[in-house]
């Protein structure tokens, strides 16, 4: 029972973190947000999406500490710099964006296009790559 409560609270925290990340993206584009809050939001997004980490992920346990500690702290700091009324609007817009239905057909079409592109590239390389005589 206790573990189910903890699991649901962790899921809720993760959902809120995802919503706040989208809301920060929206807030960074709002003209009412100060430049330093925008700069911090962009820096946090860049760090989150960057393949370079402060602590490499391949190091057991502590490799994910920056993702579990630094990113939520950075998001919290950026949110605290955004005016409350702007953040409320951005959270509402983020909720609306996250509630949009996803298209499985669109996902399948994109995957098929990537596979077709990769096959064309492989065929082109093999067809036109100079072969050495043996």
Buried (B, 14 or more C-beta within 10 A) or exposed (E): EEEEEEEEEEEEEEEEEEBBBBBBBBBBEBEEBEEEBBEBBBEBBEBEEEEEBEBEEEEEEEBEBBBEEBBBEBBEEBBEBBBEEBBEBBBEBBEEEEEEEEEEEEEEEEEEEEEEEEEEEEEEEEEEEEEEEE
